[in-house]
Amino acid sequence: MPAAARVLLVIAHPAIASGIETLLRLEGDYDLRRIPSPGDVAKLGEWRADVALVDGTLLAGWDSVRIGAPAYVLSGNERDGKQLARKLDDGRGWMRKDATGPELASAIASLLRPETDGGGLGTLGIITVVALALVVLGLIVYLVWVTVG
């Protein structure tokens, strides 16, 4: 049986933090910790989060925040959420503050998956594209030579 995912909630308001914690406990087996401020991450000691959910209102006074885990910002709107996620050391995006339990569980699951490069070409893909470009360029040169000659 795999270990429970360690989820850090960085939420100052106790009622909101408690509500999200309850939703998550209903959705799955998580090792949950709550802190009221990004500055309290160091107080967690040896415990390290696998993922984090961070209240965007707590990031307003910070230039950058080190959580040490992939994180989503909880925000009321997309524009603010995306801007605030950039302040996190591994901000992966945002989600609505009024997300449902299944939405929270899905977000945590997505944070637990290894991040990909977005489907980039990779080395082999780049080599293939360059080779095809050279073949097309050679074909064009040949057609011009046949037409002119």
Buried (B, 14 or more C-beta within 10 A) or exposed (E): EEEEBBBBBBBBEEEBBEEBBEBBEEBBEBEBBBBBBBEBBEEBEEEEBBBBBBBBBBBEEBEEBEBBBBBBBBBEEEEBBBBBBEBBEBBBBBBEBEBEBEBBBBBBEBBEEEEEEEEEEEEEEEEEEEEEEEEEEEEEEEEEEEEEE
